[in-house]
Amino acid sequence: MAHRIILVITILLLSLGAIMVYSSSSGLAREKYHNPYRFLIRQIMWISLGAVFFFLTYKIEPENWRRWAKLFLSLSFLLLFLTLTPLGVRIGGANRWLKFGPLTFQPVELVKFSLLLWMADLLERRRKEIKDFSTGLVPPLLIIGIFVVILLKQPDLGSALLILMVCFSLFFIGGASIKHLTSLFLLSLPVLYTLIMMKGYRKRRLIAFLNPWANAKDAGYQLVQSLIALGSGGLLGKGLGKSTQKLFYLPSAYNDFIFSIIGEELGLVGASTVVLLFLIFLVAGLRIALNARSEFSSYLALGITLLISLQGFINLGVSVGLLPTKGIPLPLVSAGGSSLVITLGMIGILARIGKES
């Protein structure tokens, strides 16, 4: 039953996403590319490719993924490292992409899945050793740390923090000592503070988060415009396609801040529906993880559920001003690419684990 709920939620979010991508991007696409359907066509293309990945992963027995864990981890490391070489594509001051012909690919999306796959295998094989700090916890943390360092070099602090949150959650559930995890968390706070303060744009974003209206024309511009969009939607919204903020006021309206346009056009009812869908996805995913046939499948289902849900809630938190501004898309809803395709592939695995529960 839970895997059917996951499928229904996925279809609903994809459908809403396609509609809202078109609604929030048609003006920009008409102005810049003379084709109001440009972003909608691209979204449908990515959804179609993602559907192929979904059906491919759905056909594979969950236990078979264990054999490919190290291969995926090695491949994702290689691709991530290549972003720091001349082969990497620099967009908006960050080297996060690789170009394959007409398509660009963001290796961090594959890194997220590869680390989940590797950790699910690790936690089952070493469930007794994981309680020991030096022999059980430190070695996998060093490997995770290598990926995090490369992400910080890109720079991509948001993805690095998301990966650490999911990995620490899996360590906790896998039996690692709460004392060890708490100590590592407390030790990481000064490092996080330094990472934020050493980069001017991160510092400005944090200050703007604390008082966006005082920085409404600078670092707080996106958040202020997002809040205006959400506030002007009221209970039922202005109506589909009638957003004002998407008309060159709110940057990334079809991507990172698409939830704000949903709130403006569909109101509190539409925005609350999105939140509810992600909550249902989280509960259904947890049920699949609890009822999985093996520990490996359980950890893998749990990791996929936490990754997608946490990313969704972080995006929602940024849009409503509960978290500092960070470029993390809303899963299955924001204008897609490698994130959408790999997310659908992971949901295929989750649904298959649920079917066999």
C-alpha positions in Angstrom: 0.0 0.0 0.0 2.8 2.4 1.0 4.5 2.1 -2.4 1.3 3.0 -4.2 1.0 6.1 -2.1 4.6 7.0 -3.1 3.6 6.6 -6.7 0.5 8.8 -6.4 2.4 11.5 -4.5 5.1 11.5 -7.2 2.6 11.8 -10.0 0.8 14.6 -8.2 4.0 16.6 -7.5 5.3 16.1 -11.1 2.0 17.3 -12.5 1.9 20.3 -10.3 5.5 21.0 -11.1 5.0 21.0 -14.8 2.0 23.3 -14.6 3.8 25.7 -12.2 7.1 25.7 -14.2 5.1 26.8 -17.3 3.2 29.4 -15.3 6.2 30.9 -13.6 8.6 30.8 -16.6 6.4 31.7 -19.6 7.0 35.4 -19.4 10.8 35.0 -19.0 10.9 32.4 -21.8 8.8 34.7 -24.2 11.0 37.7 -23.4 14.4 35.9 -23.6 13.8 33.1 -26.0 10.7 34.2 -27.9 9.0 30.9 -26.9 6.8 30.8 -23.8 6.8 27.0 -23.8 10.6 26.6 -23.7 10.9 25.7 -20.0 7.8 23.6 -20.1 9.1 21.5 -23.0 12.4 21.0 -21.1 10.5 20.0 -18.0 8.5 17.4 -19.9 11.7 16.1 -21.5 13.3 15.7 -18.1 10.2 14.0 -16.6 10.2 11.6 -19.6 13.9 10.7 -19.1 13.3 10.4 -15.3 10.3 8.1 -16.0 12.7 5.8 -17.9 15.1 5.8 -15.0 12.1 5.1 -12.6 11.0 2.0 -14.5 14.6 0.8 -14.9 15.3 1.0 -11.2 11.9 -0.4 -10.3 12.7 -3.6 -12.3 15.9 -4.3 -10.3 15.9 -6.4 -7.2 16.8 -4.2 -4.2 19.5 -6.5 -3.0 21.3 -6.3 -6.4 22.2 -2.6 -5.7 24.5 -3.8 -2.9 27.0 -5.2 -5.5 27.2 -1.8 -7.3 27.7 0.4 -4.2 31.5 0.9 -4.5 31.2 1.3 -8.3 28.7 4.1 -8.0 30.7 5.7 -5.2 33.9 5.6 -7.3 32.1 7.0 -10.4 30.4 9.8 -8.5 33.7 10.8 -6.9 35.4 10.9 -10.3 32.6 13.0 -11.9 32.5 15.3 -8.8 36.3 15.8 -9.0 36.1 16.6 -12.7 34.0 19.7 -11.9 37.1 21.3 -10.4 39.1 20.7 -13.6 38.9 22.5 -16.9 36.2 20.1 -17.8 33.9 21.6 -15.3 31.3 24.2 -16.3 31.2 27.4 -14.3 27.7 28.9 -13.9 26.9 31.8 -11.5 30.4 31.7 -9.9 30.3 27.9 -9.1 31.8 24.9 -10.7 29.1 22.3 -10.2 28.3 21.0 -13.7 29.8 18.9 -16.4 28.7 19.2 -20.0 27.9 16.2 -22.2 27.0 17.5 -25.7 23.9 19.8 -25.4 23.2 18.6 -21.8 24.7 19.6 -18.5 24.9 17.3 -15.5 25.3 18.1 -11.8 27.4 15.2 -10.3 26.3 16.0 -6.7 23.0 14.4 -7.5 24.7 11.1 -8.3 26.9 11.6 -5.2 23.8 11.8 -3.0 22.5 8.5 -4.3 25.9 6.8 -4.3 26.5 7.7 -0.6 23.1 6.4 0.4 23.8 3.1 -1.4 27.2 2.8 0.1 26.0 3.6 3.6 23.1 1.2 3.4 25.6 -1.6 2.6 28.1 -0.4 5.3 25.6 -0.2 8.1 24.4 -3.7 7.5 27.8 -5.2 7.2 29.3 -3.3 10.2 26.4 -2.8 12.5 28.4 -3.9 15.5 31.6 -2.0 14.7 29.7 1.3 14.1 29.4 1.7 17.9 33.1 2.1 18.1 34.4 5.6 17.3 37.9 5.0 15.9 37.3 1.8 13.9 33.5 2.0 13.1 32.6 5.7 12.8 35.8 7.5 11.7 36.7 5.6 8.5 33.3 6.2 6.8 33.3 9.8 8.0 36.6 10.3 6.3 35.2 9.1 3.0 32.1 11.3 3.4 34.5 14.2 4.4 36.4 13.9 1.1 33.1 14.4 -0.9 32.2 17.3 1.4 35.6 19.0 0.8 35.1 18.8 -2.9 31.6 20.2 -2.6 32.9 23.1 -0.6 35.5 23.8 -3.3 32.8 24.2 -5.9 31.4 25.8 -3.7 28.1 24.1 -2.7 27.6 24.4 1.0 23.9 23.6 0.8 24.4 20.2 -0.7 27.3 19.4 1.6 25.1 20.1 4.7 22.2 18.1 3.2 24.4 15.1 2.7 25.8 15.4 6.2 22.3 15.6 7.7 21.2 12.5 6.0 24.4 10.6 6.7 24.3 11.5 10.4 20.7 10.4 10.6 21.6 7.0 9.1 24.5 6.7 11.5 22.1 7.4 14.4 19.5 4.9 13.3 22.3 2.4 12.4 23.4 2.3 16.1 26.2 4.8 16.3 26.8 6.3 19.8 24.7 9.4 20.5 27.6 10.7 22.5 29.9 10.4 19.5 27.5 12.0 17.1 26.7 14.8 19.5 30.4 15.6 20.0 31.0 15.6 16.3 28.0 18.0 15.8 29.2 20.4 18.4 32.8 20.3 17.0 31.4 21.1 13.5 29.6 24.3 14.6 32.8 26.5 14.7 33.8 25.0 11.3 30.4 25.9 9.9 30.6 29.4 11.4 34.0 29.9 9.8 32.8 28.6 6.4 29.9 31.2 6.5 32.0 34.1 7.6 34.9 33.6 5.3 32.7 34.0 2.2 31.1 37.5 1.9 28.0 36.3 0.1 27.3 33.7 2.7 27.7 36.2 5.5 25.4 38.7 3.7 22.8 35.9 3.3 22.8 35.1 7.0 22.5 38.8 7.9 19.6 39.1 5.4 18.0 36.0 6.8 18.0 37.6 10.3 16.5 40.9 9.0 15.5 40.6 5.3 13.5 43.9 5.2 16.6 45.9 6.2 18.4 44.3 3.2 15.5 44.3 0.8 17.5 45.7 -2.1 20.6 43.6 -1.5 21.1 40.2 0.0 17.6 40.0 1.3 16.0 40.8 -2.1 15.0 37.2 -3.0 13.5 36.4 0.4 11.6 39.7 0.5 10.1 39.1 -2.9 9.3 35.5 -1.9 7.5 36.7 1.2 5.6 39.3 -0.9 4.5 36.5 -3.3 3.3 34.2 -0.5 1.6 37.0 1.4 -0.3 38.4 -1.6 -1.7 35.0 -2.4 -4.2 35.0 0.5 -6.3 31.9 1.1 -7.2 30.9 -2.4 -4.5 32.8 -4.4 -4.7 35.2 -7.3 -5.4 32.4 -9.8 -3.3 30.1 -11.9 -1.1 32.2 -14.2 -1.8 35.5 -12.5 1.3 35.9 -10.4 2.9 39.3 -10.3 6.2 38.3 -8.7 7.1 36.0 -11.5 7.3 39.0 -13.8 11.0 39.6 -13.3 10.6 40.5 -9.6 11.4 37.1 -8.0 14.6 35.5 -9.3 14.5 31.7 -9.9 10.7 31.8 -9.8 10.5 28.5 -11.8 13.3 26.8 -9.8 14.4 27.4 -6.2 11.5 29.7 -5.4 8.7 28.0 -7.3 6.9 27.3 -4.0 6.4 31.1 -3.6 4.7 31.3 -6.9 2.5 28.4 -5.9 1.5 30.3 -2.8 0.8 33.4 -4.8 -1.3 31.8 -7.5 -2.9 29.0 -5.5 -2.9 30.6 -2.1 -2.6 29.0 1.3 -4.7 26.1 0.1 -2.3 25.3 -2.7 0.9 25.9 -0.6 -0.5 23.7 2.3 -1.3 21.0 -0.2 2.3 20.8 -1.3 3.5 20.6 2.4 0.9 17.9 3.0 2.1 15.9 0.0 5.7 15.9 1.3 4.6 14.9 4.7 2.6 12.0 3.3 5.7 11.0 1.2 7.8 11.0 4.4 5.4 8.8 6.3 4.9 6.4 3.4 8.7 6.2 2.9 9.3 5.5 6.6 6.6 2.7 6.5 8.5 1.1 3.6 11.8 1.3 5.4 10.3 -0.2 8.6 8.8 -3.2 6.7 11.6 -3.8 4.2 12.8 -7.4 3.8 16.4 -6.8 4.7 18.5 -4.3 6.7 20.2 -3.1 3.5 16.8 -2.4 1.9 15.6 -0.8 5.0 18.6 1.6 5.3 18.4 2.4 1.6 14.7 3.2 1.7 15.2 5.3 4.8 18.1 7.2 3.2 16.1 7.9 0.0 13.0 9.0 2.0 15.1 11.3 4.2 17.0 12.8 1.4 14.0 13.7 -0.7 11.9 14.9 2.3 14.7 16.9 3.9 15.5 18.6 0.6 11.8 19.4 0.1 11.4 20.9 3.7 14.7 22.9 3.3 13.3 24.5 0.1 10.0 25.2 1.8 11.9 26.7 4.8 13.9 29.0 2.6 10.9 30.2 0.7 9.0 31.2 3.9 12.0 32.7 5.6 12.6 29.9 8.2 16.1 29.1 6.8 18.8 31.2 5.1 18.6 31.5 1.3 20.2 28.6 -0.5 19.9 27.3 -4.0 18.2 23.9 -3.3 15.3 23.0 -5.7 12.0 21.6 -4.6 12.1 17.9 -5.5 9.8 16.8 -8.4 8.3 20.4 -8.6 11.1 22.8 -9.5 12.4 23.0 -13.1 14.4 19.9 -13.4 17.5 18.4 -14.9 19.9 15.9 -13.3 18.1 16.4 -9.9 14.7 15.4 -11.3 16.0 12.4 -13.2 18.0 10.9 -10.4 15.2 11.7 -7.9 12.8 9.6 -10.0 15.4 6.9 -10.2 15.6 6.8 -6.4 11.8 6.7 -6.1 11.8 3.7 -8.4 14.1 1.9 -5.9 11.9 3.0 -3.0 8.7 1.8 -4.7 10.3 -1.6 -5.5 11.4 -2.0 -1.9 7.8 -1.1 -0.8 6.3 -3.6 -3.3 8.4 -6.4 -1.8 7.8 -5.5 1.8 
